[in-house]
């Protein structure tokens, strides 16, 4: 994101230094917590009625691999902790194995996962396998203290990614109802919501969409196209307020969050040019 933010700052500087008169303003909104649900960033701005005030469009510089994202999935991310009782391995009969309870919980959620994966979205996204709704188990797993002790606690994460055709509240309640049934069966467990966000989409033919598409083709020398982002986006806060919102930025999604994450310098400058041209197309007098 630092590469994308640099592109946007360069773009604003370029428009200003060229002395181009605009019929509106370009605003830069830099928030700190996009990866953890946006409560203290865009969420705060929304609750304070400052988000996108008088805005006619929004772009976020996500690493989109050359694609314009005009839609995003919703998300419910949980940490589930099963609670047992510690005991030495030789006295395991005195303990309660939290790991074994965790396996029971994971098995129940695996059944839900199979049902979830049968659903697909009608939004554009490639490859075809990416259209399926998502329930990821065990992105992070922790528990126990040593090989010779009954684990008193075990935890794992659940990441539910919801297609735009699905309802956030319905899917959240379905997920939590599985946990409630497990509690009733005697499993001692705790759950914590790590992030929660709804899906959203914007038109492919809005004024901003057309200006962005034309600018990309002018700079890159080839047509652009629209797809749904496979994850959650800050654009949702704006789109749900009726402000057309899109993601387009330097970098590759395939290396994001990885140990060798990078953005090419030339990509930063090309995106700066695209952002500047888009703003001029949309706002010049």
C-alpha positions in Angstrom: 0.0 0.0 0.0 2.9 2.4 0.5 3.6 2.2 -3.2 0.0 2.9 -4.0 -0.1 5.9 -1.6 3.1 7.2 -3.2 1.3 7.1 -6.6 -1.6 9.1 -5.3 0.6 11.7 -3.6 2.6 12.0 -6.9 -0.6 12.4 -8.8 -1.9 15.2 -6.7 1.4 17.0 -6.9 1.5 16.6 -10.7 -2.0 18.1 -11.1 -1.1 21.0 -8.9 2.2 21.7 -10.5 0.6 21.6 -14.0 -1.7 24.4 -12.9 -4.8 22.6 -14.1 -8.1 24.2 -12.8 -10.5 21.7 -11.4 -14.2 22.0 -10.8 -13.8 20.1 -7.5 -11.2 18.9 -5.1 -9.0 15.8 -4.8 -9.0 14.4 -1.2 -6.5 12.0 0.1 -7.8 9.8 3.0 -5.1 7.6 4.5 -6.4 5.2 7.2 -4.5 2.8 9.4 -6.6 -0.4 9.8 -7.8 -1.6 6.5 -6.5 -5.1 7.2 -8.4 -5.4 10.5 -11.9 -4.3 9.5 -11.5 -0.5 9.3 -13.3 0.3 12.5 -10.8 3.0 13.6 -10.3 4.4 10.1 -13.1 4.5 7.5 -15.5 3.1 10.0 -14.8 6.1 12.3 -15.1 8.6 9.4 -18.4 7.0 8.5 -19.9 7.2 12.0 -18.6 10.8 12.2 -20.4 11.7 8.9 -17.0 12.7 7.4 -16.6 9.8 5.0 -16.7 10.9 1.4 -18.4 14.1 2.2 -19.6 15.7 -1.1 -17.7 13.0 -2.9 -18.5 12.0 -6.5 -16.1 9.0 -6.6 -13.4 7.1 -4.8 -10.3 5.1 -5.8 -8.2 3.0 -3.5 -4.6 2.0 -4.6 -4.8 -1.7 -3.8 -2.3 -4.0 -5.8 -4.9 -5.1 -8.3 -2.6 -6.8 -10.9 -3.7 -4.4 -13.6 -7.5 -5.0 -13.1 -10.1 -2.6 -11.9 -12.0 -4.0 -8.9 -15.6 -2.7 -8.8 -16.9 -5.1 -6.3 -15.7 -6.9 -3.1 -16.6 -9.9 -0.9 -17.8 -9.4 2.6 -16.0 -11.0 5.5 -16.5 -12.5 9.0 -13.3 -13.5 10.7 -13.3 -15.4 14.0 -10.8 -16.8 16.5 -12.3 -19.9 18.1 -10.7 -21.3 21.4 -11.6 -24.6 22.9 -11.0 -24.8 26.7 -9.9 -28.0 28.4 -7.9 -28.8 31.6 -4.1 -29.1 31.9 -2.5 -32.4 33.1 0.8 -34.2 32.7 0.7 -36.8 29.9 1.1 -39.6 32.5 -2.0 -38.3 34.3 -4.0 -37.5 31.2 -7.1 -39.0 32.9 -7.1 -35.9 35.1 -7.2 -33.5 32.2 -9.5 -32.4 29.4 -7.8 -32.3 26.0 -8.6 -29.0 24.3 -7.0 -30.3 21.0 -9.5 -33.2 20.7 -12.3 -30.7 21.3 -10.9 -28.5 18.6 -11.0 -31.4 16.2 -14.7 -31.8 16.9 -15.3 -28.1 16.3 -13.3 -28.2 13.1 -15.2 -31.2 11.8 -18.6 -29.4 12.3 -17.3 -26.3 10.5 -15.9 -28.5 7.7 -19.5 -29.7 7.0 -20.6 -26.0 6.7 -17.6 -25.3 4.5 -18.7 -27.9 2.0 -22.2 -26.3 1.8 -20.7 -22.8 1.4 -18.4 -23.8 -1.4 -21.4 -24.9 -3.6 -22.4 -21.2 -4.0 -21.0 -19.1 -6.7 -21.1 -15.4 -7.7 -22.4 -13.9 -10.9 -19.8 -11.1 -10.7 -16.7 -11.3 -13.0 -13.7 -13.0 -11.4 -11.1 -15.3 -12.8 -10.4 -18.2 -12.8 -13.8 -19.9 -12.6 -12.8 -21.6 -9.3 -12.6 -18.1 -7.7 -16.4 -17.7 -8.0 -17.1 -20.0 -5.1 -17.9 -18.7 -1.7 -15.2 -19.2 0.9 -14.9 -20.6 4.4 -11.2 -21.0 5.4 -10.4 -23.0 8.5 -7.1 -22.8 10.3 -5.4 -19.8 8.8 -3.7 -19.6 12.2 -3.6 -22.4 14.8 -2.2 -22.4 18.3 -2.3 -24.5 21.4 -0.7 -26.5 24.1 2.6 -26.0 26.0 4.6 -29.2 25.3 4.4 -32.7 23.9 4.1 -34.2 27.4 1.1 -32.2 28.6 -2.6 -32.3 28.0 -3.4 -29.0 26.2 -5.6 -26.7 28.3 -6.4 -24.4 25.3 -6.3 -24.6 21.5 -7.4 -22.0 19.1 -7.8 -21.6 15.3 -9.1 -19.0 13.0 -12.1 -19.1 10.7 -12.3 -16.7 7.7 -15.7 -16.5 6.0 -15.6 -14.6 2.7 -19.1 -13.8 1.4 -20.1 -13.2 -2.2 -22.2 -10.1 -3.0 -25.3 -12.2 -3.5 -25.1 -13.5 0.1 -26.3 -11.6 3.2 -23.7 -10.8 5.9 -26.1 -11.1 8.9 -27.6 -14.4 7.6 -24.1 -15.9 7.1 -22.8 -14.6 10.4 -25.8 -16.1 12.3 -25.3 -19.4 10.5 -21.7 -19.6 11.5 -22.4 -18.7 15.1 -25.3 -21.1 15.3 -22.9 -24.0 14.6 -20.8 -22.9 17.6 -23.9 -22.6 19.8 -24.9 -26.2 18.9 -21.4 -27.4 19.8 -21.6 -25.6 23.2 -24.9 -27.4 23.8 -23.3 -30.7 23.1 -20.7 -30.1 25.8 -17.8 -28.5 24.0 -16.3 -25.6 26.0 -15.4 -22.9 23.5 -14.9 -19.2 23.2 -15.2 -17.1 20.0 -13.9 -13.7 19.1 -14.8 -11.7 16.0 -11.6 -10.3 14.5 -13.2 -8.5 11.6 -16.6 -8.0 10.0 -17.4 -6.3 6.8 -20.1 -6.3 4.1 -19.8 -6.8 0.4 -20.4 -4.0 -2.1 -20.3 -3.1 -5.8 -20.2 -0.1 -8.1 -21.3 0.3 -11.7 -18.9 -0.3 -14.6 -20.3 2.7 -16.5 -20.2 5.5 -13.9 -18.4 8.7 -14.8 -15.4 7.7 -12.6 -15.4 4.2 -14.1 -15.2 5.6 -17.6 -12.6 8.2 -16.7 -10.4 5.6 -15.0 -10.8 3.1 -17.9 -9.8 5.7 -20.5 -6.8 6.8 -18.4 -5.5 3.3 -18.0 -5.8 2.6 -21.7 -4.0 5.8 -22.6 -1.1 5.1 -20.2 -0.9 1.3 -20.5 -1.7 1.1 -24.2 -4.3 -1.6 -23.7 -7.9 -1.8 -22.5 -8.8 -2.3 -18.9 -11.4 -4.6 -17.5 -13.5 -5.0 -14.3 -13.6 -7.8 -11.8 -14.7 -8.5 -8.3 -12.0 -8.4 -5.6 -11.6 -11.8 -4.0 -11.3 -10.2 -0.6 -12.6 -7.2 1.5 -12.1 -3.6 0.3 -12.4 -0.1 1.9 -14.4 0.8 -1.2 -17.4 -0.8 0.6 -17.8 2.1 2.9 -18.2 4.5 0.0 -20.2 2.3 -2.3 -22.8 1.7 0.4 -23.2 5.5 0.6 -23.9 5.7 -3.1 -20.4 7.0 -4.0 -18.9 5.0 -7.0 -15.8 3.4 -5.6 -13.0 1.3 -7.3 -9.7 -0.3 -6.5 -6.8 0.1 -8.9 -3.1 0.3 -8.0 0.5 -0.8 -8.6 1.6 -4.2 -7.5 0.5 -7.8 -7.8 -2.2 -9.4 -5.6 -0.3 -12.7 -6.0 2.6 -11.5 -3.8 0.6 -9.5 -1.3 1.1 -10.4 2.4 4.0 -12.7 1.3 7.6 -12.7 2.4 8.8 -11.2 -0.9 6.1 -8.6 -1.4 7.2 -5.9 -3.8 6.0 -3.1 -6.1 7.9 -2.1 -9.2 9.0 1.5 -9.3 7.8 2.0 -12.9 4.4 0.7 -11.8 4.2 3.4 -9.1 4.9 6.2 -11.7 2.4 4.7 -14.3 -0.3 4.6 -11.7 0.5 8.2 -10.6 -0.1 9.2 -14.2 -3.3 7.3 -14.4 -4.7 8.8 -11.2 -3.8 12.3 -12.4 -5.4 11.9 -15.8 -8.5 10.4 -14.2 -8.9 13.4 -11.8 -8.4 15.8 -14.7 -11.0 13.9 -16.9 -13.5 13.9 -14.1 -12.9 17.4 -12.6 -11.3 19.7 -15.2 -13.2 22.8 -16.3 
